Amino acid sequence: MKTQVKALVVGGGAVGTSIAYHLARAGWDDVMLLERDELTSGSTWHAAGLLPYFNMSYATTHIHDYSIRFYKTLEEETGLNAGFAVVGNLRMAQTQERMDEYMLYASTAETCGVPYQWMTPDEIKAKWPLIRTDDLKGALYHHTDGYINPADVTMAMAKGARQRGVMIERKWQADAFHWNGTHWEVTATKMAEKGGNLVPTEEQVVITAEHVVTASGNHAQRTAKMLGIKMPAIPVEHQFIVMDQDPELVKFRAEGNVEHPVIRDADAQSYVREERGGWILGVYEKNAPARFEYGVPDSFRADLFQLDLERIEEQYMAMIHRVPSCEQSGLKDDFNGPICYTPDGNPLVGPAPGLRNMWLAEGFSFGITAAGGTGYYLAQLMVEGEAEIDMASLDPKRYGDWMTTEFAARKNEECYDHVYILHHPDEERPACRPLRTSPAYDRQAMRGAQFGFVNGWERPNYFGPQDAPDTFDHDARSFRRGGWWQYAVDEAKAIREGVGLIDATAFTKHLVKGPGATQFLDWFTCNKLPNVGRINLTYALTGHGTTRTEYTIVRLAQDEYYLVSAGAWTAYDADYLRKAIEDKAPELGYIECHDVTTQWGVFAIAGPKSRDVLNEIVKDADPATVLSNKRFPWLTMRNIELGMCPVRAIRVAYTGELGWELHHPIEMQNYLFDQLEKAGEKHGMKLVGARAQNWLRQEKSYRAFGTELGRDATPLEADLPRFVDLSKDFHGKAKMEEIGMRSKCVTLLIDGPEDADPWGREVLYHGETRVGRLTSGGYSVAFGKSIGMGYVTPDLAVKGTRLKVKMLDQLWDAEIVEDSPYDPKNERIRIDG
Ligand SMILES: Cc1cc2nc3c(=O)[nH]c(=O)nc-3n(C[C@H](O)[C@H](O)[C@H](O)COP(=O)(O)OP(=O)(O)OC[C@H]3O[C@@H](n4cnc5c(N)ncnc54)[C@H](O)[C@@H]3O)c2cc1C
């Protein structure tokens, strides 16, 4: 057995095997895979093998799309038939809301080039008469996917990997990981059979690897412990049953009819497919418990849990309703296995937090569907340094250190339970909340705040009625303009016309200081560094020239900087920043980096009357002028006192009006809130949530991280040349210039439907040609119509170009407008007083 390799993959399920295959295919010729038992002996062997395209995320749709295309090529490459039955996938809708969901999904699918077609109940009946359709509104049909044999596809990938030189070592368990400064030293123990159990032997080896990937499936908690990190990947029980032959089905097939597609009855939380003249029924039922929170017991190998028929009774009855001919079929077999989940349902794929050359591929609930694409894109990340799609939504660092086992287990149960709910884009999931609250949470809740969940924080989305029932927000959700819409309109108007107060405490905040800090940040970010007391918007790039993080940088002193970035990405930003500092400090001098996110609360006050509100409470030798343009110009920072609260005030406003961010000691937040509220009363100040803010920033064409800004576009493609200082050298610059302009960010005003706005996932057309996609969407109070931002081919990215946006399965007129269509000269932001 070789003990020195380029890359070591831990785990021989579908995911690990695909990663090993793709690393070899990407050109790494020294790849080894360790499997503690047999290949596929984790969750892979008992998967139902469905390969659904359906996914609301752009990145995941790409991953699934790659898998489906890749699996079709495997037989030719390996000679092994993975049993890919391209029977199609039929998603049925019992309600108009479900159809709305499918229409939003379909527009997203189109952005990735995934084919689909609509079917009416009559068309379904005509093709598959065994399906009951009288209660259906319609269905979405993907004819290019279907199901595969999970073990066979894994074996085919393993064969393909071996053919490309990958060493696959079975019955070896990775038991310890040690980073020696340049390589990982992985202690592996030989496992042996003993009385039906798998037990460690005395035999151990240490394998030195430049890179390690863990794909340990249900063993993720053990892996996390060995690595000293946190991973919210914990399995939940998942069941499917195999039924005896259905004579009607046998007859239908004997008559020469094609196999039924995978039938998804989302409103009945189940899927059904054919299996040797009978049916398989899989369910996503309520109350499925999380398992193995603290590790998989040694006695659990390729095992299953006991079937809990009672738990799935409702779905079983629903299946009989949908396919009445199965009523007499007995139960032939059952599967209740661990299926790994994460709180948001996306796997954890990417660099491990805090560690070098350690890559995670954990927490897969659709691991058969995702294995191919994960292997492909993760190999790109590892070999080339970046993937062609932005993998941030899968990054393991989207959960911070605040995350606990209890949180992950309960959230994962919720995620499982939510698989077939309506996936409203304005959905907020209730489990484990509130957890991370700013001090003013209770005050805001009493004033009607309906909170969203951002990296564990509670952040007001909008302020509804003060005496709203607990179900208010739930009932307000829609694929169109929900019950919350008018509240957000009123809040947005308050900022445009008067004054509003936004809680932005969740922002990520870092303090970077020390003799090497200036040179470091000058290299790390692409814009000029601000002078002391001033602020700049800037970007840290990936090594490939795309946007890794957006920062508002405040220069507090010559070598001291306060960095503000998106609230959802604290650990993600901290990890990149810290690793870059570690790399550069020896060359540039001592640099300190502190994550001060939880020490500072932030209120953003904005609107033409915001200065008037602050003037009521600001303490200064000359309070009448302290907030004037002369003493406090736009894009500067001053330490001011509001009542008795010391405030680091930053004159910026993400809404595009006169405004300040008020960064304050978190323990004084309630005091400051009361002061501001009292002062604001006289000026009609309104509390404002994130939804109105999101609309307002689009009127100013302010790009947001995670939507317009990400690892699949450079700041120049984001059309932000004014924040890129090409006269200096910075990380990623050469690659950014090399990439050129593949697509370009634009703002669009949209003449959409009367009752709906885009969500930022929709496809864009120019004539008959697909030319781009929206990345943000919403409603503009300034223009009285829908607004959106997105990427289009550069030739079309000019003011006045007329495009079409696909919403609710129709094409709507849209026009590319100038950057910052609202107040393009920034006169309102600079208003004096
Ligand atoms: C009932 C059921 C039905 C399902 N149906 C579908 C479906 O239709 N479609 C779909 O896409 N997904 C389905 N899934 C989910 C799917 O099974 C998983 O997402 C997928 O198998 C995960 O693959 P993996 O490689 O990540 O994990 P696993 O298959 O669990 O593989 C992990 C491997 O790592 C090994 N390992 C762990 N720790 C170590 C270590 N320290 N050293 C060496 N080896 C180690 C384990 O032995 C194991 O073999 C289903 C799951 C269940 C339970």
PDBQT file of the ligand as one rigid body, heavy atoms in Angstrom, charges set to zero:
ROOT
HETATM    1  C1  LIG A 901     -33.813   5.217   1.917  1.00  0.00    +0.000 C 
HETATM    2  C2  LIG A 901     -32.948   6.175   1.150  1.00  0.00    +0.000 A 
HETATM    3  C3  LIG A 901     -33.256   6.498  -0.172  1.00  0.00    +0.000 A 
HETATM    4  C4  LIG A 901     -32.454   7.392  -0.879  1.00  0.00    +0.000 A 
HETATM    5  N1  LIG A 901     -32.772   7.677  -2.171  1.00  0.00    +0.000 NA
HETATM    6  C5  LIG A 901     -31.989   8.552  -2.878  1.00  0.00    +0.000 A 
HETATM    7  C6  LIG A 901     -32.283   8.824  -4.231  1.00  0.00    +0.000 A 
HETATM    8  O1  LIG A 901     -33.250   8.332  -4.772  1.00  0.00    +0.000 OA
HETATM    9  N2  LIG A 901     -31.482   9.688  -4.909  1.00  0.00    +0.000 N 
HETATM   10  C7  LIG A 901     -30.407  10.282  -4.322  1.00  0.00    +0.000 A 
HETATM   11  O2  LIG A 901     -29.708  11.067  -4.968  1.00  0.00    +0.000 OA
HETATM   12  N3  LIG A 901     -30.105  10.018  -3.024  1.00  0.00    +0.000 NA
HETATM   13  C8  LIG A 901     -30.862   9.165  -2.295  1.00  0.00    +0.000 A 
HETATM   14  N4  LIG A 901     -30.566   8.890  -0.991  1.00  0.00    +0.000 N 
HETATM   15  C9  LIG A 901     -29.414   9.585  -0.390  1.00  0.00    +0.000 C 
HETATM   16  C10 LIG A 901     -28.129   8.897  -0.767  1.00  0.00    +0.000 C 
HETATM   17  O3  LIG A 901     -28.173   7.567  -0.335  1.00  0.00    +0.000 OA
HETATM   18  C11 LIG A 901     -26.957   9.602  -0.119  1.00  0.00    +0.000 C 
HETATM   19  O4  LIG A 901     -27.056  10.991  -0.298  1.00  0.00    +0.000 OA
HETATM   20  C12 LIG A 901     -25.642   9.148  -0.717  1.00  0.00    +0.000 C 
HETATM   21  O5  LIG A 901     -25.558   7.750  -0.690  1.00  0.00    +0.000 OA
HETATM   22  C13 LIG A 901     -24.486   9.756   0.021  1.00  0.00    +0.000 C 
HETATM   23  O6  LIG A 901     -23.300   9.243  -0.494  1.00  0.00    +0.000 OA
HETATM   24  P1  LIG A 901     -21.930   9.502   0.266  1.00  0.00    +0.000 P 
HETATM   25  O7  LIG A 901     -20.864   8.976  -0.591  1.00  0.00    +0.000 OA
HETATM   26  O8  LIG A 901     -21.887  10.928   0.679  1.00  0.00    +0.000 OA
HETATM   27  O9  LIG A 901     -22.085   8.713   1.640  1.00  0.00    +0.000 OA
HETATM   28  P2  LIG A 901     -22.055   7.157   1.922  1.00  0.00    +0.000 P 
HETATM   29  O10 LIG A 901     -22.664   6.365   0.864  1.00  0.00    +0.000 OA
HETATM   30  O11 LIG A 901     -22.635   6.981   3.290  1.00  0.00    +0.000 OA
HETATM   31  O12 LIG A 901     -20.525   6.822   1.926  1.00  0.00    +0.000 OA
HETATM   32  C14 LIG A 901     -19.649   7.241   2.921  1.00  0.00    +0.000 C 
HETATM   33  C15 LIG A 901     -18.591   6.176   3.044  1.00  0.00    +0.000 C 
HETATM   34  O13 LIG A 901     -17.550   6.638   3.856  1.00  0.00    +0.000 OA
HETATM   35  C16 LIG A 901     -17.023   5.544   4.597  1.00  0.00    +0.000 C 
HETATM   36  N5  LIG A 901     -16.287   6.110   5.717  1.00  0.00    +0.000 N 
HETATM   37  C17 LIG A 901     -16.775   6.895   6.694  1.00  0.00    +0.000 A 
HETATM   38  N6  LIG A 901     -15.812   7.248   7.544  1.00  0.00    +0.000 NA
HETATM   39  C18 LIG A 901     -14.667   6.690   7.090  1.00  0.00    +0.000 A 
HETATM   40  C19 LIG A 901     -13.323   6.716   7.553  1.00  0.00    +0.000 A 
HETATM   41  N7  LIG A 901     -12.977   7.391   8.647  1.00  0.00    +0.000 N 
HETATM   42  N8  LIG A 901     -12.402   6.030   6.849  1.00  0.00    +0.000 NA
HETATM   43  C20 LIG A 901     -12.736   5.345   5.722  1.00  0.00    +0.000 A 
HETATM   44  N9  LIG A 901     -14.020   5.293   5.263  1.00  0.00    +0.000 NA
HETATM   45  C21 LIG A 901     -14.963   5.973   5.923  1.00  0.00    +0.000 A 
HETATM   46  C22 LIG A 901     -18.274   4.778   4.951  1.00  0.00    +0.000 C 
HETATM   47  O14 LIG A 901     -17.980   3.444   5.291  1.00  0.00    +0.000 OA
HETATM   48  C23 LIG A 901     -19.119   4.927   3.699  1.00  0.00    +0.000 C 
HETATM   49  O15 LIG A 901     -18.949   3.858   2.815  1.00  0.00    +0.000 OA
HETATM   50  C24 LIG A 901     -31.330   7.980  -0.258  1.00  0.00    +0.000 A 
HETATM   51  C25 LIG A 901     -31.036   7.665   1.071  1.00  0.00    +0.000 A 
HETATM   52  C26 LIG A 901     -31.832   6.791   1.766  1.00  0.00    +0.000 A 
HETATM   53  C27 LIG A 901     -31.509   6.495   3.194  1.00  0.00    +0.000 C 
ENDROOT
TORSDOF 0
